[in-house]
Amino acid sequence: MKKRITLLFTSAVFIIGFFSACNSGKLNERARTSAEAFYKSLQEKKYDSALELISSKGLEADSKEKWIRGFERNNTLLGKLISFTKTSDFNIQTSMSIGTTVIVAYETTWQYGISKDSLTMIEDKGGSMKIYNYHFRHQKADYISAVSESEKQAGQYMNDVKSGNYDAAIDFCAESALAVTPRGTWKKFLDNASRQLGPVKSFDIVKDSSTYAVRSQGQAGPGNYYDIYIKSNRANNTSMEKIVFYQKDYEMPVKLVGHTFL
């Protein structure tokens, strides 16, 4: 599954710096204040306030619009930010390119998942610590589970198609899909594919190509869409097929709504 969930991760060569306990404590406290204010702004969806905590160098690396798109994408995929907990010590380092940095890890709990975050902060104008890099990795997220369930159902559907049990295959379809494409028409589609391209001999789910579009508009109406790609061997032909699944929201099951040949 392609997970496009990493924002603004800029590599740099770091050299460990040594600070007095006093200076380290002041630097860490300023970093903590900025990090907590940043997450509180995300909780309240005050993205302009969150932007004020991005360092000038962070804004040089990526535009304000790109930062906001990242904030909005997390909200779209995971829902409301519920809580944030610091899970590491403050790691003070010195970079030859950006100066003194403080790196700290957080675990954030959202309405529909968990994220493992890393914040890199640098000293900005006026001595405040501001965010240079915001890296996040989604875990136990509902959209990831929905993609996995869609891949599972796509495999079961294709197994039924392979065995010629079209009734069982069509049972995976949503009622809304069958209202547009009745069972008889869907059977005819599968039968025509078998006659023109050959029956399915084997198939593989191309999991690295699975994609998701959460809270979007599609043929079944507004909701979440999951595209699963199948590489099938039919007689002497190799075909790429796309199986589309839909759920109105995360509380609803995923159901098959489309099957096309690419």
Legacy VTK file of the C-alpha trace (Angstrom):
# vtk DataFile Version 3.0
C-alpha trace
ASCII
DATASET POLYDATA
POINTS 262 float
0.000 0.000 0.000
1.330 3.410 -0.900
1.351 5.512 2.238
1.768 9.144 1.450
1.937 10.257 5.039
5.334 11.861 5.532
5.638 15.637 5.498
8.790 17.677 5.177
11.454 15.265 6.270
14.732 16.937 5.371
17.937 14.999 5.909
20.970 16.711 7.382
24.308 15.657 8.790
24.270 16.239 12.508
27.190 16.597 14.856
26.478 16.043 18.519
26.860 19.237 20.481
27.656 19.636 24.142
25.856 22.180 26.265
25.948 23.060 29.916
23.104 21.676 31.980
21.736 25.173 32.443
21.712 26.035 28.728
20.266 22.639 27.868
17.451 23.061 30.347
16.483 26.483 28.953
16.627 25.201 25.387
14.503 22.163 26.246
11.902 24.247 28.038
11.542 26.582 25.057
11.238 23.557 22.778
8.572 21.992 25.017
6.549 25.217 25.035
6.617 25.427 21.230
5.785 21.752 20.727
2.777 21.883 23.055
1.503 25.079 21.459
1.893 23.492 18.022
-0.174 20.433 18.937
-2.818 22.512 20.699
-3.200 24.559 17.523
-3.641 21.346 15.522
-6.215 20.127 18.058
-8.251 23.284 17.555
-7.660 23.254 13.758
-6.077 26.690 14.062
-3.647 26.110 11.234
-2.635 29.768 10.984
-1.546 29.585 14.637
0.360 26.369 13.905
2.136 28.114 11.018
3.361 30.800 13.411
5.333 28.057 15.166
7.121 26.975 11.971
10.643 28.382 11.716
11.680 30.721 8.913
13.953 27.971 7.556
11.073 25.518 7.658
9.023 27.930 5.575
11.930 28.359 3.165
12.012 24.604 2.631
8.254 24.332 2.028
5.533 26.895 1.454
2.820 27.791 3.935
0.325 26.169 1.588
2.208 22.860 1.679
2.383 22.890 5.470
-1.368 23.539 5.697
-2.093 20.763 3.182
-0.173 18.412 5.467
-2.187 19.501 8.518
-5.460 19.122 6.627
-4.486 15.718 5.259
-3.887 14.360 8.754
-7.281 15.676 9.814
-8.949 14.116 6.752
-7.377 10.704 7.311
-7.403 10.541 11.113
-10.166 12.879 12.248
-9.835 14.999 15.376
-6.548 15.151 17.295
-7.432 13.936 20.780
-4.148 13.908 22.723
-0.368 14.144 22.403
2.267 12.611 24.660
6.023 13.165 24.634
7.747 9.778 24.272
11.447 10.716 24.212
13.938 12.994 25.873
14.902 16.215 24.163
17.863 15.415 21.920
20.107 18.435 21.427
22.332 18.333 18.353
24.297 20.716 16.189
23.915 20.745 12.418
26.526 22.292 10.171
23.737 23.604 7.931
20.953 24.720 10.288
22.594 25.226 13.699
21.481 23.920 17.081
18.448 21.658 16.981
16.225 19.932 19.510
14.572 16.688 18.355
11.728 15.134 20.339
9.266 12.302 19.690
5.529 12.387 20.405
2.739 9.848 20.185
-0.472 11.475 19.029
-3.883 9.885 19.421
-6.497 10.813 16.851
-10.154 9.993 16.405
-9.337 7.278 13.852
-5.779 6.233 14.574
-2.416 6.827 16.195
0.627 8.623 14.842
4.276 8.401 15.861
5.693 11.888 15.423
9.110 13.495 15.442
9.606 17.252 15.753
12.875 18.956 14.900
13.072 22.475 16.328
15.658 25.175 15.773
16.344 28.540 17.333
14.568 31.219 15.334
14.487 34.984 15.364
14.206 36.411 18.882
15.593 33.218 20.436
12.365 31.218 20.312
12.444 27.528 19.365
10.381 26.850 16.267
9.654 23.790 14.171
11.907 23.013 11.241
10.685 19.497 10.523
7.444 17.628 11.318
7.639 13.915 10.559
4.724 11.567 11.232
4.004 7.873 10.750
0.406 6.662 11.006
-0.298 3.425 12.886
-3.480 1.544 13.810
-5.390 3.919 11.553
-8.861 3.060 10.312
-8.016 3.921 6.709
-5.053 1.497 6.783
-7.325 -1.242 8.153
-9.883 -0.467 5.437
-7.251 -0.848 2.711
-6.224 -4.224 4.171
-9.864 -5.345 4.301
-10.377 -4.211 0.703
-7.332 -6.203 -0.406
-8.669 -9.257 1.425
-12.101 -8.969 -0.185
-10.552 -8.357 -3.606
-8.677 -11.657 -3.256
-11.859 -13.515 -2.277
-13.788 -11.903 -5.131
-11.118 -12.866 -7.667
-10.985 -16.428 -6.328
-14.728 -16.713 -6.985
-14.261 -15.235 -10.460
-11.443 -17.697 -11.101
-13.641 -20.645 -10.079
-16.519 -19.347 -12.204
-18.735 -18.817 -9.161
-20.003 -15.432 -10.298
-22.922 -15.360 -7.843
-20.525 -15.622 -4.902
-18.276 -12.968 -6.442
-21.170 -10.550 -6.940
-22.215 -11.035 -3.297
-19.255 -8.778 -2.416
-20.894 -5.883 -4.278
-22.652 -3.043 -2.501
-26.387 -2.756 -3.063
-25.817 0.718 -4.480
-23.490 -0.760 -7.105
-26.007 -3.438 -8.052
-28.704 -0.801 -8.359
-26.646 0.760 -11.149
-25.242 -2.503 -12.563
-27.709 -5.342 -11.861
-26.455 -8.846 -11.100
-27.264 -10.064 -14.603
-25.255 -7.260 -16.193
-22.349 -7.867 -13.805
-22.382 -11.598 -14.672
-22.360 -10.721 -18.371
-19.344 -8.435 -17.784
-17.432 -11.241 -16.050
-18.442 -13.771 -18.694
-17.388 -11.477 -21.533
-14.004 -10.912 -19.875
-13.529 -14.676 -19.601
-14.441 -15.251 -23.263
-12.417 -12.364 -24.681
-9.313 -12.533 -22.492
-9.565 -16.085 -21.230
-10.514 -17.441 -17.809
-8.437 -16.433 -14.808
-5.590 -18.903 -14.314
-3.887 -17.011 -11.478
-3.721 -13.510 -10.048
-1.740 -11.342 -7.650
-2.823 -8.325 -5.640
-0.325 -5.519 -6.306
-0.368 -4.253 -2.734
2.223 -1.534 -3.308
-0.240 0.067 -5.716
-3.295 0.100 -3.426
-4.552 3.643 -2.936
-7.153 5.436 -0.821
-9.236 8.591 -1.140
-10.846 9.434 2.191
-13.796 11.830 2.430
-13.970 12.192 -1.325
-16.655 12.157 -3.996
-17.070 9.165 -6.327
-19.533 7.025 -8.208
-21.185 5.780 -5.011
-21.444 9.260 -3.479
-19.371 10.971 -0.772
-17.250 8.686 1.387
-14.035 6.662 1.390
-12.750 4.892 -1.723
-10.067 2.205 -1.939
-8.565 1.126 -5.271
-7.033 -2.343 -5.339
-4.985 -3.430 -8.357
-4.890 -7.001 -9.615
-2.407 -8.547 -12.043
-4.242 -11.494 -13.571
-3.087 -14.245 -15.887
-5.878 -15.122 -18.308
-5.105 -17.812 -20.909
-2.146 -16.298 -22.767
-2.882 -12.755 -21.584
-1.679 -10.768 -18.604
-4.201 -8.147 -17.512
-4.246 -5.324 -14.995
-7.584 -4.989 -13.240
-8.827 -2.440 -10.714
-11.305 -3.374 -7.990
-12.892 -0.390 -6.237
-14.271 -0.522 -2.686
-16.360 2.069 -0.879
-17.498 2.916 2.632
-19.666 5.840 3.566
-17.580 6.454 6.700
-15.196 4.527 8.947
-18.072 3.047 10.932
-19.451 1.303 7.828
-18.044 -1.852 6.165
-16.174 -1.661 2.866
-18.117 -2.984 -0.121
-17.148 -3.584 -3.724
-18.518 -0.977 -6.148
-16.408 -1.285 -9.292
-14.329 -3.625 -11.472
-12.483 -2.358 -14.542
-9.689 -3.496 -16.843
-6.778 -1.109 -17.336
LINES 1 263
262 0 1 2 3 4 5 6 7 8 9 10 11 12 13 14 15 16 17 18 19 20 21 22 23 24 25 26 27 28 29 30 31 32 33 34 35 36 37 38 39 40 41 42 43 44 45 46 47 48 49 50 51 52 53 54 55 56 57 58 59 60 61 62 63 64 65 66 67 68 69 70 71 72 73 74 75 76 77 78 79 80 81 82 83 84 85 86 87 88 89 90 91 92 93 94 95 96 97 98 99 100 101 102 103 104 105 106 107 108 109 110 111 112 113 114 115 116 117 118 119 120 121 122 123 124 125 126 127 128 129 130 131 132 133 134 135 136 137 138 139 140 141 142 143 144 145 146 147 148 149 150 151 152 153 154 155 156 157 158 159 160 161 162 163 164 165 166 167 168 169 170 171 172 173 174 175 176 177 178 179 180 181 182 183 184 185 186 187 188 189 190 191 192 193 194 195 196 197 198 199 200 201 202 203 204 205 206 207 208 209 210 211 212 213 214 215 216 217 218 219 220 221 222 223 224 225 226 227 228 229 230 231 232 233 234 235 236 237 238 239 240 241 242 243 244 245 246 247 248 249 250 251 252 253 254 255 256 257 258 259 260 261
